Amino acid sequence: MKTHSIFYFVLMISMISFISCTTEEQKSKETNLPAKEAYSVLIGGTEVGYLKVSRHADSLFTDYDYKDNGRGPSIKDTIILNEKGFPVNWTISGNTTFGNTIDEHFQFKGKKATWTDATGSSEASVSADALYIAEGGSPYMAFLGARVLLNAKDSTIKALPAGELKITAMESFKAKADSIEVSLTSYAISGSDLNPTYIILDDQQLFFALISPRFILIREGFEQEEKRMRGLAEKYGAERFQSLQAQFAHNYDGQVRIKNVRIFNPKTLSLSEPSSVVILDDKILSIEAADAEPQENETVIEGNGGTLVPGLYDMHSHMGENAALLNVLAGVTSVRDMGNNNEVLDELIKKIESGVLAGPRITRLGFIEGKSPFNSNNGILVTSEEEALAAVQTYADKGFYGIKLYNSMNGDWAPNIIKKAHELDLFVTGHVPAFSNANNMIRAGYDEMTHINQVMLGWVLDAEEDTRTLLRLTALKRLPALEIQDPKIKETIELMVKNKVAMDPTLGIHEALMLGRNGEIRAGVVDYIDHMPANVQRSFKVALANVADSVEDQEYREAYDKIVSTLKVMKEKDILIVPGTDMGGAFTLHRELELYQQLGYSPAELVKLGSFDMAQYLSHNDRGIIEEGKLADFFLVPGNPIEDIKAIKTISMVSRGGTIYYPTEIYPAFGIEPFTKLPAVK
């Protein structure tokens, strides 16, 4: 998961530590580092935490903590360094963003490295310098890694548990804080994850910042440079993905014929006879017989009897450039963005629509959050009902589809906010504000409920309990005590039916949260984990929540079953189930749809739900079905998804508005092993 927050946006950063076999040939002068260092963590422009570093003799200590949206990691490292500055003994303690306990140990002795992390214990014999990629640890480890890589041959070093890491210089520039000016160089560290990590060092090769479009860790005193640092991260990511677009996006001249395919028809839940689909520019020109003669100068893509499926929707996205291309490659050609940094998303949409970047078509909801010690730093933050109403007007003026309210919003403001939104023809959804419940939001006028836990918590929490914290996740252990015929449950479901309120359950998150266990491969990734980079595979074996004992284990498992039972009742009552992930989409959307089989959907109904039904729900009459005149948004799979929904997981070709992508060409750039052969093109 790199992926992508689970209930909002979860930033994944590779934490690096190192081992070395010291021989006479490998010895180098010891690097002098400051005795104390301090860094600030900023998310979306707001300072939310810190990283403190200190040294004593040969030991290094870090203290890392931040909180955003009522949650965040708290990590302490204790490292004993050898004369070259490599860790030879390392202990990591603390907790992850969602509360899983960190208790990691690493040791290097002789030529043997041993480590224990959340996935278990391992060891390796090392005959040359190697960098160990920690499963936990603070971002400061990326700095130590950068220094080692800069001194390595070809700026590349073997990594443990597997693979190799490489550092590449990006650019040099200067930064100021008051009267202090520093000379800086930015670098990309790649090889451990789907995308590079961007780090900045000063001219003494000391740590200055670790940057992403939303998360910035920067030297204390230089916080005013945060926006600029975000801009650099956006630029580097854009350059990477623009290069991929230029290299792998196929815009063929003239007509393009996808030959010998069976077309999924969502209106009949069936496949057509073998056919050929002809596209011109961004639309479907015609549907012809499989053996129809191509026109002169047509490009012909051989479908080999596979299935052509309308492009899918991820209805709960927080889109960023890192996920945009991966979504298209997974057949996700449309997404609904549920709240974002408005400026960043503006730029991303411009680049996608101009063809500079690959990405899905984006429908935007405006994020409105109340300001509190627990608020999410996204969208528009408000401190009064008047400011909230003004935010609604702002989003309407900018042409947004709707608005989303969040946890720290004052629930008493909801009726007037929703009334104004509806007067402006805006759709309304969101979390249940703290100290309120789903019934209140439904009565206030929500068109859709976001996250099934947000609905169900109202049945098990006391009025004074605060859902702005991790309680909104950990309290799910109480769900097994519910009976599906409980009057509280029936009341909420009847309100949803009466008011025609849809449900965006993000079931895949709940599967990962409640059924994930340390050392076990998550059920949602079993079909593709072996294709992922080594460190991504490792992350899929780490639980999100802290499961303290066998009692909690059983509580969480039964809670997941209760969620499924509740959603099944909702489906039976004809409440529309809206498939969204909040996990970055792409592969996770395939799993979201697959899980809905537990609610009683057939594979064919799921393909329809994920494409045609969502197009209709959003009034997108130009897509969701493969017909003449519609947008050429569809993908080709070798198998038959109306017999087995898993068939949508192996995609050989995607058309996004007539631009053709072959995932097998592109996945190696992410360290992903392809799933299919390339289709023949002539």
PEDAWO-V619180 format. One record per pair of residues at least 12 apart in sequence whose ideal C-beta (glycine too) atoms are under 6 Angstrom apart, sorted by sequence separation. I is the first residue (numbers start at 1). J is the second residue. If there is no record, write none. Layout:
I:J + I:J
This chain:
39:51 + 92:104 + 155:167 + 187:199 + 263:275 + 275:287 + 276:288 + 367:379 + 368:380 + 369:381 + 371:383 + 612:624 + 651:663 + 664:676 + 51:64 + 63:76 + 78:91 + 104:117 + 112:125 + 113:126 + 172:185 + 198:211 + 216:229 + 349:362 + 511:524 + 579:592 + 593:606 + 611:624 + 612:625 + 637:650 + 38:52 + 91:105 + 111:125 + 131:145 + 186:200 + 260:274 + 276:290 + 579:593 + 637:651 + 664:678 + 62:77 + 77:92 + 111:126 + 171:186 + 275:290 + 525:540 + 37:53 + 49:65 + 90:106 + 170:186 + 184:200 + 185:201 + 274:290 + 276:292 + 319:335 + 508:524 + 635:651 + 636:652 + 662:678 + 49:66 + 61:78 + 76:93 + 118:135 + 213:230 + 259:276 + 438:455 + 593:610 + 636:653 + 36:54 + 48:66 + 76:94 + 89:107 + 117:135 + 149:167 + 169:187 + 170:188 + 184:202 + 211:229 + 314:332 + 317:335 + 319:337 + 403:421 + 428:446 + 460:478 + 522:540 + 48:67 + 60:79 + 75:94 + 257:276 + 258:277 + 312:331 + 428:447 + 429:448 + 431:450 + 635:654 + 35:55 + 48:68 + 74:94 + 88:108 + 167:187 + 168:188 + 182:202 + 183:203 + 209:229 + 213:233 + 312:332 + 317:337 + 368:388 + 427:447 + 430:450 + 438:458 + 521:541 + 59:80 + 60:81 + 74:95 + 146:167 + 212:233 + 213:234 + 257:278 + 313:334 + 314:335 + 315:336 + 429:450 + 437:458 + 634:655 + 58:80 + 167:189 + 211:233 + 311:333 + 316:338 + 318:340 + 411:433 + 432:454 + 519:541 + 58:81 + 73:96 + 255:278 + 256:279 + 368:391 + 403:426 + 431:454 + 453:476 + 459:482 + 632:655 + 73:97 + 166:190 + 184:208 + 402:426 + 407:431 + 409:433 + 652:676 + 41:66 + 43:68 + 72:97 + 166:191 + 255:280 + 335:360 + 337:362 + 388:413 + 402:427 + 403:428 + 404:429 + 405:430 + 406:431 + 411:436 + 518:543 + 632:657 + 650:675 + 71:97 + 131:157 + 133:159 + 165:191 + 334:360 + 401:427 + 404:430 + 418:444 + 517:543 + 631:657 + 632:658 + 650:676 + 653:679 + 164:191 + 165:192 + 321:348 + 333:360 + 334:361 + 335:362 + 336:363 + 337:364 + 338:365 + 407:434 + 418:445 + 516:543 + 652:679 + 129:157 + 130:158 + 131:159 + 132:160 + 163:191 + 332:360 + 339:367 + 385:413 + 392:420 + 396:424 + 516:544 + 571:599 + 366:395 + 388:417 + 392:421 + 415:444 + 459:488 + 571:600 + 130:160 + 260:290 + 328:358 + 376:406 + 396:426 + 414:444 + 389:420 + 513:544 + 568:599 + 579:610 + 104:136 + 434:466 + 512:544 + 513:545 + 567:599 + 325:358 + 327:360 + 375:408 + 434:467 + 102:136 + 131:165 + 366:400 + 374:408 + 434:468 + 564:598 + 607:641 + 198:233 + 324:359 + 368:403 + 124:160 + 364:400 + 372:408 + 257:294 + 364:401 + 365:402 + 366:403 + 367:404 + 368:405 + 369:406 + 198:236 + 363:401 + 370:408 + 603:641 + 604:642 + 339:378 + 365:404 + 369:408 + 370:409 + 603:642 + 606:645 + 255:295 + 339:379 + 370:410 + 146:187 + 257:298 + 259:300 + 261:303 + 514:556 + 603:645 + 254:297 + 255:298 + 256:299 + 257:300 + 258:301 + 259:302 + 260:303 + 319:362 + 92:136 + 177:221 + 259:303 + 92:137 + 177:222 + 258:303 + 260:305 + 261:306 + 262:307 + 263:308 + 264:309 + 514:559 + 515:560 + 514:560 + 175:222 + 252:299 + 261:308 + 175:225 + 594:645 + 30:83 + 146:199 + 439:492 + 442:495 + 452:505 + 510:563 + 31:85 + 438:492 + 448:502 + 449:503 + 450:504 + 142:197 + 451:506 + 439:495 + 448:504 + 142:199 + 442:499 + 147:205 + 590:648 + 133:192 + 442:501 + 528:587 + 590:649 + 77:137 + 408:468 + 8:69 + 77:138 + 407:468 + 505:567 + 75:138 + 20:84 + 143:207 + 339:404 + 20:86 + 338:404 + 503:570 + 524:591 + 18:86 + 142:210 + 18:87 + 17:87 + 139:210 + 503:575 + 17:90 + 508:581 + 509:582 + 64:138 + 502:576 + 503:577 + 504:578 + 506:580 + 62:138 + 497:573 + 502:578 + 504:580 + 506:582 + 62:140 + 139:217 + 477:555 + 480:558 + 480:559 + 496:575 + 241:321 + 479:559 + 482:562 + 493:573 + 508:588 + 484:565 + 480:562 + 476:559 + 479:562 + 508:591 + 237:321 + 241:325 + 508:592 + 51:138 + 53:140 + 507:595 + 19:108 + 21:111 + 19:113 + 374:468 + 21:126 + 20:129 + 19:130 + 452:563 + 245:357 + 18:131 + 19:132 + 245:358 + 242:356 + 17:132 + 241:357 + 16:133 + 17:134 + 15:134 + 15:137 + 527:649 + 17:141 + 16:141 + 13:139 + 15:141 + 16:142 + 195:322 + 16:145 + 18:148 + 213:344 + 533:671 + 531:672 + 531:673 + 44:214 + 43:215 + 42:216 + 41:217 + 14:192 + 39:217 + 40:218 + 14:193 + 39:219 + 40:220 + 39:220 + 38:220 + 14:197 + 40:223 + 42:226 + 316:504 + 316:506 + 2:193 + 2:194 + 11:215 + 332:585 + 363:618 + 330:586 + 330:587 + 332:589 + 327:585 + 327:586 + 326:586 + 323:584 + 315:578 + 315:579 + 316:580 + 315:580 + 316:581 + 314:580 + 316:582 + 314:581 + 317:585 + 314:585 + 314:589 + 44:341 + 312:610 + 312:611 + 315:614 + 333:633 + 310:611 + 313:614 + 70:374 + 331:635 + 69:376 + 9:318 + 68:377 + 310:624 + 310:625 + 310:626 + 308:626 + 331:651 + 311:633 + 311:634 + 331:654 + 333:656 + 310:634 + 308:634 + 309:635 + 328:654 + 308:636 + 328:656 + 306:636 + 307:637 + 46:377 + 306:637 + 306:638 + 44:377 + 303:636 + 307:640 + 43:377 + 44:378 + 329:663 + 269:604 + 193:535 + 266:608 + 286:628 + 192:535 + 264:607 + 284:628 + 266:612 + 284:630 + 284:632 + 283:632 + 282:632 + 279:632 + 266:625 + 263:626 + 8:376 + 99:470 + 163:534 + 162:534 + 161:534 + 282:657 + 282:658 + 281:658 + 302:679 + 301:679 + 302:680 + 279:658 + 301:681 + 300:682 + 70:468 + 70:469 + 71:470 + 120:519 + 118:518 + 119:519 + 133:535 + 251:659 + 249:659 + 250:660 + 248:665 + 248:666 + 119:538 + 119:541 + 118:542 + 244:669 + 100:543 + 101:546 + 98:544 + 99:545 + 100:546 + 98:545 + 99:546 + 194:670 + 6:509 + 4:583 + 4:584 + 3:584 + 1:583
